[in-house]
Amino acid sequence: MRQKFSERNGYKNPRDILQVESINEALKNRLWNNMKMIYIDSLSREYPDDMGVLIIKKKS
């Protein structure tokens, strides 16, 4: 299999393990950013007035 340009020139380290039991910080951030972009940002476009904030008032 042919190496990528960045791998041949040492610009990027290839990931050599599968993340099964845990995930590294880069993958965790990438997953969170995608979830935010797909779900949370779409909610803010659908409901721009309240932005999905729940306000709980105390009983007096």
SVG drawing of the C-alpha trace seen along z (x, -y; Angstrom):
<svg xmlns="http://www.w3.org/2000/svg" viewBox="-44 -35 54 38">
<polyline fill="none" stroke="black" stroke-width="0.4" points="0.0,0.0 1.3,-3.4 2.1,-5.8 0.5,-9.3 2.6,-12.3 2.6,-13.5 3.7,-10.1 6.5,-9.8 7.8,-13.2 7.4,-12.9 4.7,-15.6 2.2,-13.3 2.6,-10.2 0.3,-7.3 -1.9,-5.9 -0.9,-2.3 -3.4,-1.1 -7.2,-0.7 -8.9,-2.4 -11.1,0.2 -11.1,-0.1 -10.6,-3.8 -10.2,-6.8 -7.5,-9.4 -8.0,-13.2 -7.9,-13.9 -10.7,-11.4 -12.8,-12.6 -12.6,-16.2 -13.4,-15.2 -16.4,-13.2 -17.7,-16.0 -17.2,-18.7 -19.2,-16.6 -22.0,-15.9 -22.1,-19.6 -22.2,-20.7 -24.9,-18.1 -27.2,-18.2 -26.6,-21.2 -26.1,-23.8 -29.1,-22.5 -31.2,-23.0 -30.1,-26.6 -31.1,-27.3 -34.6,-25.7 -35.2,-27.4 -33.2,-30.7 -35.2,-32.5 -34.6,-30.2 -31.4,-28.4 -32.6,-25.2 -32.1,-26.7 -34.3,-25.3 -35.0,-27.8 -36.1,-26.3 -37.8,-28.7 -37.7,-28.2 -41.0,-27.9 -41.5,-30.5"/>
</svg>
